[in-house]
Amino acid sequence: MSALEVGPSPEGAPRLEIAPALGAGRRFALSLRERRVILALGDFAVGALASWAVYVLIHRPNARPLEFYDPLIIGAIWVLSLVVTDGYASQIPSNRLESGVAVVKALPITALLTVLVFFIHPYVLTRPVIVGALLVGAAAIVLMRVTAARGLLHESLATQVIVVSEADLSPDVTAALRAARFEYRVVGTVVCPVKTRLDATRLVDQVTQVLNESRAQEVIVSNNELRLVPGLVERCLTHGVRLVSAGTLVETYMGRVPVDAIDVHWYLELPDSDVWRRPYAAARRIFDLLLAFSISVPFAVLLPFLALAIKLDSPGPVFLVQRRVGENGREFSLLKLRTMSLDAEAEGAQFAARGDRRITRVGRILRATRLDEFPQLLNIVRGDMSFIGPRPERPEFERDLEAKIPHFRSRLLMKPGLTGWAQIKSGYASTTEDMTRKLEYDLFYIKNRSFRLDLQILAGTISTVAGRRGR
């Protein structure tokens, strides 16, 4: 059995230590995607069986027979709700608590969607059946996830990998390997700086030796440059082994793209298929308009009261108009409710910080609930923004951050958003380090954007607003 331990080296840099397990074999492995599918099938089956069992207990055999598709619909609703609430994240089912909490988060969405089933079959799927199916289903799925689903973590199902690096692994790669410990079983490492052709030959020979002894299925290289070592890719392919970048591992398990992992290959892998891109863009635009109009009605009711509170709290206008940088570098005027004092930028533009004294009393409430952002619904209708995407920056901040942070301008590859992956993962940022981390989350969304990820972001945004985690 191999063990992965991380500790400081004498110089203080991260070090990866792996107990040898060479020669250990296994018949097959399960990838993260396969584990998610199996877990989803389990959720589907348990949710469907729970609804059927509740129906039998409540109505007994004398009642109108239950159609075969009714439990299947409820089982499918459970899976859809768990997808929306990120119930199939990489840390699930390895983390019992998060796995169970994901079911609790999915319960309100499941309840809302199950109401539609009531209208499909009202005299069979009665209110008591639906309520009972939801409660029993939630309890049963939680129980399944914290017991039987743990079998997906058995080490015999893990893919055996070799880690190849030129030096100590970065903290990001080390953290990703620890997070992936149930999917990847590290059975060997090769550390060899590559500066000359002789070094490259030595590296390939060492990798070949470990491959022959370990029966590994994948080779993980710590940086993209190692993929270009002459002969390494060919040697892996001839051994039937996949070669993957550690940056991909970080992207999968940490939900962000390390800035130092971006190169020309990363840009070439961005989604650019007309068959998919155009329908997705059209659907996003329709969704933006429908959601903007539906939210604008309750906001219009609140607006007079919010405006009065802002005026009574501090002198100045109700609305604040700022220039922001949007898609492809095009500037536009962003509208929001004023949350700072009138002289907040007397000394020049600056980021808002935690406990910022420039923020008014009403402004703190508006920021905590994100109500100050709601006037941007007009920007969404005008097409300057979308509901989901990287947050737009002011031109003066944009130029400064582009000079300090590599690839920062890549955020402009798509329309900015009212909310986004970076907003629910990292919140506000006021330092270069914080902005770099937000950029990594934004780049993850730009590369992996999809309807599923959009739904997860919307669910996360609702949780953020309800928890008043704004600043």
Number of C-alpha atoms within 10 A of each C-alpha: 12 17 13 15 12 16 11 11 11 8 7 8 13 19 19 18 15 17 13 15 17 19 14 15 12 14 6 11 17 18 15 19 11 12 21 19 13 14 23 21 15 19 27 24 20 24 28 23 20 24 26 20 16 21 24 15 11 13 16 11 11 7 11 10 12 16 12 9 10 18 24 18 16 28 25 19 24 30 24 20 25 24 19 23 27 23 27 21 20 21 16 23 26 21 13 18 13 16 21 21 14 22 25 18 18 23 20 13 18 23 20 12 16 21 15 11 18 17 11 12 13 12 10 18 23 17 13 13 20 21 17 19 26 23 15 19 28 23 18 16 23 22 15 17 24 19 12 12 21 16 13 21 17 10 18 19 20 22 21 26 24 24 23 23 20 17 15 16 21 16 13 17 25 21 17 20 23 15 19 21 18 23 24 23 24 29 27 24 20 17 16 16 14 18 9 9 11 9 14 20 15 15 25 20 15 17 21 16 11 18 24 13 14 21 20 26 19 21 25 22 20 25 21 18 13 20 16 11 16 14 14 20 18 13 17 19 11 9 15 13 18 15 20 18 20 27 24 19 22 22 21 18 19 21 22 25 25 22 17 12 18 16 12 7 10 14 11 9 9 13 13 11 8 9 8 10 13 12 11 15 11 11 12 18 18 12 13 20 18 12 15 20 14 11 12 16 10 10 15 13 10 12 17 11 10 19 16 11 15 24 14 11 14 18 10 15 13 17 15 16 12 13 15 22 23 25 18 13 16 12 16 18 15 22 20 19 24 25 23 22 18 15 10 14 11 7 7 7 11 11 11 16 14 11 9 12 12 16 21 18 16 19 24 18 17 22 20 18 18 22 19 21 17 20 19 22 26 18 21 23 18 11 13 22 27 27 25 23 26 30 25 22 18 18 17 13 14 17 13 11 18 13 11 12 15 14 18 20 16 16 24 19 14 16 23 24 21 21 20 26 31 26 24 22 17 13 15 19 19 12 12 13 11 13 18 20 20 24 26 23 25 25 29 20 24 20 16 15 17 14 13 14 19 19 17 21 25 19 19 21 21 12 15 19 16 13 11 15 16 19 20
